[in-house]
Amino acid sequence: ITAAAVVTGATCFGTCDGSIVVTGSGGTGALTYTWAPVPPNGQGSNGAFGLCAGSYTLTIADANGCSAEFTYVVLEPDQLILNGSTTSSECGVCNGEAVVSVSGGQDPYLYLWTSGGSIMGTSDTLSNICSGFYAVQVTDASGCTADLVVPVQDLNGEVLTTTADTTTCPGVCDGNAEVQFSCGAPTCTIAWYDANGNDLALSSEQISGLCGGTYFVAVTNGIGCLSIDTAVVAEPEPIIANLSTTPVTCAGVCDGTATVGPTGGQPPYTIEWDPLPSNGQGNPTAEGLCAGTAQVTITDDAGCSIIVPFLILGPDPLVVTSTVTQITCNAACDGAIQLVAQGGTGGYTYTWDPVPPNGQGNDVATGLCADTWTCVVRDDNGCETTVTIDLVDPPVLEASLATTDNTCFADCEGTATLTITGGVEPYTIVWTDQGGAAIATDTTTIDMLCADGYNARITDANGCSIDLPFAITEGTPIDPALVFLGETCNGPCDGTATVNPSGGSGSYTYLWQPDATGQGTTSVTALCAGDWSVTITDGLGCDTIVPFTTLPFAPILDNAAVTDLQCNSVCDGSIATSANGGIGVLSYAWSPEPPNGPDGSSATDLCADVYALTITDAVGCDSTFNYTIEEPPLLVFTVNTLTEASCADAADGAIATTAFGGVPSYTFNWTGPNGFNAITEDITGLVPGDYTLSLSDANGCTIDTVITVGAAVTISADAGADQQVCTGTITTLDGSASTGAVTWSWLDPDGTEIGTTPVIELPVLPAGDHLFTLVVSDGPCTSTDVVLISSLALPIADAGPDHTIFINETATLGGSPSGPPGATFAWVPDSLLNDPASAAPIADPSVTTWFTLTVVAPNGCVDIDSVLVTVVPTVVIPSGFTPNADGSNDVWQIDLIELFPDCEVEVYNRWGEMLFRSVGYKQPWDGRYKDGLVPVGTYYYVIELNDERFPEPYTGPLTIIR
C-alpha cells in the first residue's frame, strides 16, 4: 500500500486551517483511512481538514486487513509579534511619537493606526501626535493580523505608581488594582482602560472585580497634562489536565480508559469523573468507560477547578453481510459464500466451520457442499461476530428410458420414451444420434428410429444434466452368399447360380425370376446370358432380393505395352498386359519365367529375348501371346591421339577421341586437375595429370574412363620445412631436396632475388612472419615452393628501476610490463627473494646487491635484465662536536639526515630548555644559542624523522668540547 500526499500548512500562527489530502493505491479492494489524532473534519476519508500545526499519523488498510502507516507534519509560520515604543508629547503640544516593531509572520507588513475610531496612519511610525491611546493592527503577507495598543503620555504629567494583586483562580474576576500619585496641578481626574484601550468608566484610585490581564490608568491634571501607567492583574498558574484516553476495543464493550496527570494550580488535586466509571472514581485513571462523551473535574488545594470534556472513541459495530451462491446440482459441492465485513477496526480474519475446500482464512469460501456453514469474523481488536448459512442440495435429477427395437434388418420403426424426476424444472431434452447430431428436442418420446446408438440428455433449470445412452437394434440381415457363373466356352445357356443364406430368423423360401431349372431350391442351372434375381424370405417374413446378371462367353483378349532395354546388356525391359474376356479370375503363365512377375499380368527386369504369355480363365479357357524385348548396340569409344605436356606445369597436352555404338547423339563430360572441365569430344591445353571422361548416349547409357596425360620434363621445387627462430638468430634456407633442378633462385618477400644456390643464409630478421620463395628450372620448365620463417619476438625482461633502501627494509623488484603472458621468470640470487619465480618478487638484502631477471617466453625466446638494490644504514648521529672555529668538526653533522626532508631536530640543556630546533636540518647546528656559543658540557637531542618506517624518535646525549 502506498500513498501520495499534499500537505497544506496553517495560514497563521495558532490557526487550525491546515489540511492533508492523500491518494492511496495498492492493496486489495477498498481502502480505509484512520487519522491520529482525530482531525476536526475528515476522519475515515483520505483528507483531513481544519488541522492545527503538528504531526499526524494516517493508517491505510485494505479489504484483507493489510495496512501501512504514514506520518505527515503540518507547519505554521512564526508568530506575528508587535512591540511598541513612544516619545512623549509636550503638554498641550501634539509632538509625540508612537512606533511599532514587528517580528515573525511573513513580510511585507501592512499597518493601520486608529484612535477613537479615526484612522491615524499606515506606516510603522506615528509622528506629531497628542497624548492618548493609539491602536495599531499589523497584517502580514499571508493575511495574518496582530493588534497592539500604544499609550502616549505628556512630559509634564503626574508621576504615577500602580499596584495590582492576583485573582483567586484562573478565569475568576476578583482582582484589584490601585494608582497612587500626588496631584501637583489640581484638579486631577482618573480614567481606567482595558488592554485594548476600552474605557472601563472607572475613576477611583482603587478598582476591583478585575479579571487577569493588563490595565491602563490615565491621570489628567489641572493644566491638561496626561500621564499613563499600567497595572497587571496576575492569575495563578492554571490547572492543566494532561488528559489521555484509550478507546473501547469493541462496539458495545465498556473497556475504555481515561487518565489525567494534572499540573499547575496548587496541589494536591481532587478528581471527579462523570459519568461514574466502573473503576477509578477519584483516581487519576478511570476504567470501564463506554464509548461516548464524558468529563473530568479537577480541583486544586486553593479550590480552583477545571472541567475537561473528552470523548472515548470506539470502533463501529462489526457488521457482516453475505452473498450466497447455492449448490447447482445434487452433490455438486459448488456452492459459494462471500462475506463483506464492515466496522470494527479492520484487519479482519475469517474462520470457517467446517473447513471449506477453498477459502479458509478468506472472506470467500468456494467448493461448498450442502451443510450448515458458520464463519467467525474477527477484527484487529479481537472483536468478533458469527455468520451462519445453510446450503441445500436440490433433488437428484433422474430419468428412466423405455425402447422398442426393429424386427427386420434395415427397418426404421424403433421408439424411445423418457420418464424424468427430480432436479429443478423446467427441463430441456436433446436427442442425438451416434455421431452427436441432434435429431429431436424437448420431447419425451421419439420414434422412426433406425438401428443405431442414441443419447438422451436432460438438463434442468440449474444446468444440471444427465445422459442416457441407448441403442435400437434390428433383426439379423439375410446374407444370400450368392455364387453365379455366366456362359462358358462350352455354352450357350450353361450358366449356374447358387445361394447359401445365413442370418434372419427360422427357415427360408426361395423365388428365382425368371423361372429357372431348380425353382424353389438353393441352386438353378441352364441359365442363359441375361438379368436374374432371387428373393429369400425368413420365418418372420423378412426378405431380401438379390439381383444378378449372367454374361455371354467372351474370348480372352490382350493389350500389352512392351518396353525395350535402354542400354546394351542392362536387363531393364518390361511387358505390361491388360487382358479382358474369359470367365472369372484370369491366371498368367510366362515362358521363359521372368525375374519379377512370373504369375502376374506384368513382368519387369527383362533381358533381351522372346517371351510367351498364356492366360487362363476360371473355367479353363485359355489364350497364348508372344512378345519380343530388344536392346541397343554397346556404347564404346577410342582414343585417337594422346599428347604429353612439355613441362610439369605446362598446359599444352591434348586428347582426341571417337565415340560409337549406343543410341546417338553423345554427350562428353571431362574433369581433370585444377578444376578442369570440358564437354567437347577432343580436349587441349592440358597440364599433366589424370582426366576422367564420362560418355553418355541419348538413352542416358554411360561409360567412364580415366586417361593420364604425362610430362616430357619433370621438375619439383622443395624449399624445406617452415621454421620458427628467435629474433637475432641467423637462419639457413635449404632447397637441396628439390628434384630435376638445373638452376635455383631464392626470392625474399618483396620478390627480390637473394640467392642462386640450393642453400643460403639469411641476415637477422625482424620479429614477424617472412615468406621466401624458391624457383628451380630446367630449360623452359620451372617449379616453385615457399617456406615461412617466423621470427619470434623476444620477451620483455624489465627488472625495474634501481632501489635504495635502509637496513631491514625490502624492495619490490620488477618493472612494467614484463612478459608476455605465459612467460616464466627466474631471479638470481634467489635466496634473497620471497618468490624468485614471480615477475615482481620482494627482495630483502642486507648489503648492496645486483639482481638478474631471466624471462623465457612460451615460444622459448629469452631476455635478461638486472637491477641494483643499494642498502644504506639509517642516520648516523655523532655523540659530540668541537665548535672552536678550527675548521674541523665545527658543526654537528648528522650523516644521511638529508634522506628525511621532513625531520625535526631539537637540542635541550640539562634543565629542559630548547637551545636549537630545525625542520629538515639543512643547516647543521654550530653550537650557538642566542648569538653566543653554549658552554662546554653535555646536552640532549631529540630527532623525529617523521617517516612511517621510523616511528620512534632518536634521543641521546650530545657533548660539546673545545
Buried (B, 14 or more C-beta within 10 A) or exposed (E): BEBEBEBBBBBBBEBBBBBBBBEBEEBEEEBBBBBBEBBEEBBEBBBBBBBBBBEBEBBBBBBBBBBBEBEBEBEBBEEBBBEBEBBBBBBEEEEBBBBBEBEBBBEEBEBBBBBEEEEBBEEBEBEEBBBBBBBBBBBBEBEBBBEBBBBBBBBBBBEBEBEBBBBBBBEBEBBBBBBEBEEBBEEBEBBBBBBEBEEBEBEEBEBEEBBBBBBBBBBBBEEEBBBBBBBBBEBBEBBBBBBEBBBBBBBEBBBBBBBBEBEBBBEEBEBBBBEEBEEBEEEBBBBBBBBEEBEBBBBBEEEBBBEBEBBBBBBEEBEBEBEEEBBBBBEBBBBBBBBBBBBBBBBBBBBBBEEBEEBBEBBBBBEBBBBEBEBBBBBBBEBBBEBEBEBEBBEEBEBEBEBBBBBBBEBEBBBBBBEBEBBBEEBEBBBBBEEEEEEBEEEBEBEEBBBBEBBBBBBBEBEBBBEBEBEBEBBBBBBBEBEBBBBBBEBEEBBBBBBEBEBBBEEBEBBBEEEBEBEEEBBBEEBBBEEBBBBBBBEEEBBBEBEBEBEEBBEBEBEBEBEBBBBBEBBBBBBBBEBEBBBEEBBBBBEEEBEEBEEBBBBBEBBBBEBEBBBBBEBEBBBEBEBEBEBBEEBEBEEEEBBBBBBBBBBBBBBBBEBEBBBEEBEBBBBBEEEBEBEEBBBEEBBBBEBEBEBBBEBEBBBEEEBEBEBBBBBBBBBBEEBBBBBEBEBEBBBEBBEBBEEBBBBBEEEEEBBEEBEBEBEEBEEEEBEBBBBBBBEEBBBBBEBEBBBBBBBBBBBBEEBEBBEEBBBEBBBEEBBBEEBEBBBBEEEBBEEBEEBBBBBBBEEEBEBBBBBBBEBEBBBEBEBEBEBBEBBEBEEEBBBBEEEEBBBBBBEEBEBBEEBBBBBBBEEEEEBBEBEBBEEBBEBEBEEEBBEEEEBBBBBBBBBEEBEEEBEEEBEBEE
